[in-house]
Every structure is written in C-alpha cells, then in structure tokens.
C-alpha cells in the first residue's frame, strides 16, 4: 500500500518532483507549516519539504520549525538536481518580458539572469503558483519546472537560468518516526551550548573527530532567545542505534543544555556517488 505524501504545491513544483520518488499518492499543501501539521495530525503518512540548496544554503523555515514547533522525525532524504526554466505565455518573446514571478529561493538562485534581463522580481508561495499567476499576462514570466510548463500550457523561453551549475536541492521526508538501520545512514541532530563557556562547540565537534565519524553538515540558526544565542544543526554519517554513534549522542546530551535527535535515515545515492 502506497504512503500518502504531502508536498509543497500546487502541482508542478520541485518538491512534487522529489515526492514522486516515494509515492504516486500525493496531496499538495500551501506551506511548509501546513505540511508538518498534516503529518503531525495524521492526515498524511509523510511530508516532503526542502531543507538546503547548493546555491542559497539552508531553508531557514524548515530548520526553525523542526527546532521550535514540531516533534517530528526525518525519515529519509532526497537530493534533486534542479534546473530552472523561464516560462511565459505562448507567443511572447523574451525581449517583451518585464516581470518575473517565482518562489524566493528560485528568484535568489537565478539572480544574475534576472538582473541581466532587467526583470522586476515578485515572490510567490511556490514555483508552480508563479506559473498559474502569469497565465494570460503578456509581459509576465515565471521561473519553474518543465512539468509546470506542461500543466499550465506555457512556453519555455530560456533554459537552465540558475546562477551556478550543478544546482542541487536536498529535501527531507518528515514522519512520526525515523528509519531503521540500513548500513549506509546519516543522522541529524540539533543542540544548544551553555552560555559564556569558551570552547563548547570545539568540544562537541571533537567527539566526532576522536571517533572518526564524518560530519556532512554543520549549520547555526538564531535560538530566538537573544543576540549571540544559537541552535546548532549537525548531520553526520552513521545511525543513532550504532554503538559508536549512541556513545557520541550520550556525550553531547551530557555536555549541552539541550539536544534533540531529528532522526537517522538512509543516505541519498547522490552522496555515495560523489
């Protein structure tokens, strides 16, 4: 039986493309908050949300919600190569375009192209929403997917317009539980440090170096408790149930005021091929 998956809609978004790798039973939602609520309340089995991009970095909304608002787990990760396309109404020439619509992340990832073209940028809730908005507007275009062009009967007037290539986006699958051990796993955690304690972060990172465990990401976000106070996010290779990883996690818990395990899950194939 296929899982019911929530994704950032409407149809035609990159998040939908990532979600299709898991299931064909997909339900679109308007925001990341709505997706997490749907998982929390049992309306869907899982939800797919973006967490980082190779050009623009972390998706702050996802990190903050997992840290402060929701007791949910990362069950899987999906890495997707993202090519941005400029979509316009049929018959409209590139030089006639004046305004471009898209999700803020997509606009940022295509900043150089937008600036070169002299387009006025407008933020939308998703790339697919942008495709719907420009329908019938002769001077308007959208940054979106090939699927959005087909769904909303638009023409592709420029291809691969992102500032840098390759452009990769990492999505996470949110569920009520994480994944069992597979032998090729990653674990995500977050923690805070005691105030006014020199070397606190160094001590935590040293635990991984001493145990020869590879860190794959480190990120900090404001704790929302005042300037200079942060939450640290770590991704590292290994599963929380492995003995060496469980020892590290216990050490971190003992040395920090707050630590939360976001989940252990299979490493995406993209990381294995690097």
C-alpha positions in Angstrom: 0.0 0.0 0.0 1.4 3.4 -1.1 2.0 6.1 1.5 0.1 9.3 1.2 2.7 12.1 0.9 2.2 15.8 1.5 4.2 18.3 -0.6 4.6 22.0 -1.3 2.1 22.7 -4.1 0.3 23.3 -6.3 1.2 20.7 -9.0 4.4 21.4 -10.8 6.9 22.2 -8.0 10.3 20.8 -7.4 9.0 19.4 -4.1 6.4 17.4 -6.1 9.1 16.0 -8.3 11.0 14.9 -5.2 7.8 13.4 -3.6 7.1 11.4 -6.7 10.2 9.3 -5.9 8.3 8.0 -2.9 4.7 7.5 -4.0 2.1 8.4 -6.6 -0.4 9.3 -3.9 0.4 13.0 -3.3 -1.5 15.8 -1.7 -0.4 19.5 -2.3 -0.3 22.0 0.6 0.3 25.7 0.6 3.2 26.0 3.1 5.8 24.0 5.0 3.8 24.6 8.2 0.7 23.1 6.6 2.8 20.0 5.5 4.2 19.5 9.0 0.7 19.9 10.6 -0.7 17.3 8.2 2.0 14.8 9.3 1.5 15.6 13.0 -2.3 15.2 12.8 -2.2 12.0 10.8 -3.8 13.5 7.7 -0.9 12.1 5.6 1.7 9.4 6.2 4.7 11.6 5.4 5.6 15.1 4.1 8.4 16.3 1.8 10.0 19.7 2.4 13.2 21.4 1.2 16.0 21.8 3.7 19.0 23.1 1.8 20.2 24.3 -1.6 23.7 24.2 -3.1 23.4 27.9 -4.2 21.3 29.6 -1.5 22.2 27.4 1.5 19.7 26.3 4.3 15.9 26.7 4.2 15.5 28.5 7.4 11.8 28.0 7.8 12.3 24.2 7.8 15.1 24.2 10.3 13.3 26.6 12.6 10.0 24.7 12.6 11.8 21.4 13.4 13.7 23.1 16.2 10.9 25.1 17.9 7.5 23.9 16.8 7.3 20.2 15.9 8.4 16.9 17.4 8.7 15.1 14.1 11.5 13.0 12.6 13.5 12.9 9.4 12.7 9.5 7.8 14.6 9.9 4.5 16.5 12.5 2.4 16.1 13.2 -1.4 18.7 15.1 -3.4 17.4 16.6 -6.6 19.3 18.3 -9.4 17.4 21.5 -10.1 17.4 23.2 -13.5 15.3 26.4 -13.6 13.3 27.3 -16.7 11.8 30.6 -17.7 8.2 30.2 -18.6 5.9 32.6 -20.5 2.6 32.6 -22.3 2.7 31.3 -25.8 3.8 33.7 -28.5 5.5 36.1 -26.1 9.1 36.9 -27.0 11.9 37.0 -24.4 12.5 40.8 -25.1 8.9 41.6 -24.3 9.1 40.3 -20.7 9.1 42.8 -17.9 8.2 40.9 -14.7 9.2 37.6 -13.3 7.4 35.6 -10.6 8.7 32.6 -8.5 9.4 31.3 -5.1 12.0 33.4 -3.2 14.6 30.6 -3.3 14.3 30.3 -7.0 14.5 34.0 -7.6 17.7 34.1 -5.5 19.2 31.1 -7.4 18.6 33.0 -10.7 19.6 36.4 -9.5 22.2 37.1 -12.2 19.9 36.1 -15.0 17.1 38.3 -13.7 19.4 41.3 -13.3 20.9 40.8 -16.8 17.4 40.8 -18.3 16.2 43.8 -16.2 13.2 42.0 -14.9 11.2 43.1 -11.9 11.0 40.1 -9.4 7.9 39.1 -7.5 7.8 36.4 -4.8 5.2 33.7 -4.8 4.5 30.7 -2.4 5.9 28.2 -4.9 7.3 28.0 -8.5 4.0 26.3 -9.6 1.9 29.1 -8.1 4.0 31.5 -10.1 3.2 29.6 -13.3 -0.5 29.9 -12.5 -0.3 33.6 -11.7 1.3 34.6 -15.1 -1.3 32.9 -17.2 -2.7 35.5 -19.6 -0.2 38.2 -18.6 1.8 39.1 -21.7 4.7 40.8 -20.0 5.0 38.3 -17.2 7.1 35.2 -16.9 7.8 32.6 -14.2 10.7 30.6 -13.1 9.6 27.0 -12.7 9.8 23.4 -13.9 9.2 21.6 -17.1 6.2 19.9 -15.6 4.7 23.3 -14.7 5.1 24.4 -18.3 3.1 21.4 -19.5 0.5 21.7 -16.7 -0.2 25.4 -17.3 0.3 25.4 -21.1 3.2 27.8 -21.1 6.3 28.1 -23.3 9.9 27.6 -22.2 11.7 30.8 -23.3 15.0 30.1 -21.6 16.6 27.0 -20.0 19.0 26.4 -17.1 19.0 30.0 -16.0 20.3 29.3 -12.4 23.5 31.3 -11.4 25.6 28.1 -10.9 25.6 24.6 -12.2 25.1 22.0 -10.8 22.2 23.3 -8.7 21.2 20.7 -6.1 18.4 20.9 -3.6 18.1 18.5 -0.7 14.7 17.6 0.5 13.8 15.7 3.7 10.9 13.3 4.3 9.1 14.1 7.6 7.3 11.4 9.5 6.3 10.4 13.0 9.4 8.1 13.2 12.8 7.8 11.6 14.3 4.9 9.6 15.7 1.6 10.7 19.4 0.9 10.3 20.4 0.2 6.7 24.2 0.2 6.9 24.5 3.4 4.9 22.9 6.0 7.1 23.0 9.6 8.2 21.8 11.2 11.5 20.6 14.7 12.1 20.7 16.4 15.5 20.4 19.9 17.0 21.7 21.3 20.2 22.4 24.4 22.2 25.5 25.4 24.1 25.9 26.7 27.7 26.4 30.5 27.7 29.8 32.0 28.4 31.7 28.7 28.1 34.8 29.0 25.9 35.4 26.0 23.6 32.0 24.5 23.9 31.4 23.9 20.2 35.0 22.7 19.8 34.4 20.1 22.4 31.3 18.8 20.7 32.9 18.6 17.2 36.0 16.9 18.8 33.8 14.0 19.8 33.2 13.2 16.1 36.8 13.6 15.2 38.0 11.4 18.0 35.5 8.6 17.0 36.4 9.1 13.3 32.8 9.9 12.4 32.4 12.1 9.3 30.3 15.3 9.6 28.4 16.1 6.5 26.9 19.5 7.5 27.0 22.0 10.3 24.6 24.9 10.5 23.6 27.5 13.1 20.3 29.3 13.5 19.3 32.0 16.0 17.7 30.5 19.1 15.2 33.3 19.2 16.3 33.8 22.8 18.5 36.9 22.2 21.5 38.0 20.2 24.5 35.7 20.3 22.5 32.6 21.2 22.3 29.9 18.6 21.0 26.4 17.8 23.5 24.2 16.0 22.4 21.6 13.5 24.7 18.7 12.7 24.4 16.0 10.0 26.9 13.1 10.2 27.4 9.6 8.9 26.0 6.7 10.9 22.8 5.6 12.6 21.8 6.5 16.1 21.5 2.8 17.0 25.1 2.1 16.2 27.2 1.7 19.3 29.8 4.4 18.5 27.1 6.9 17.4 25.0 6.2 20.6 28.1 6.9 22.7 28.6 10.3 21.0 25.0 11.2 21.3 25.0 10.5 25.1 28.2 12.6 25.5 26.5 15.5 23.7 23.4 15.2 25.8 25.5 15.3 29.0 27.5 18.3 27.8 24.8 20.6 26.5 21.7 22.2 28.0 19.5 20.8 25.1 19.9 18.2 22.4 17.4 16.8 20.1 17.8 13.8 17.6 15.9 14.7 14.4 16.4 11.2 13.0 18.5 8.6 11.4 17.8 7.7 7.7 19.4 6.2 4.6 21.9 8.4 2.8 20.8 9.5 -0.6 22.5 7.9 -3.6 23.9 11.2 -4.7 26.3 11.3 -1.7 27.6 7.8 -2.4 28.5 8.7 -6.0 30.5 11.8 -5.2 
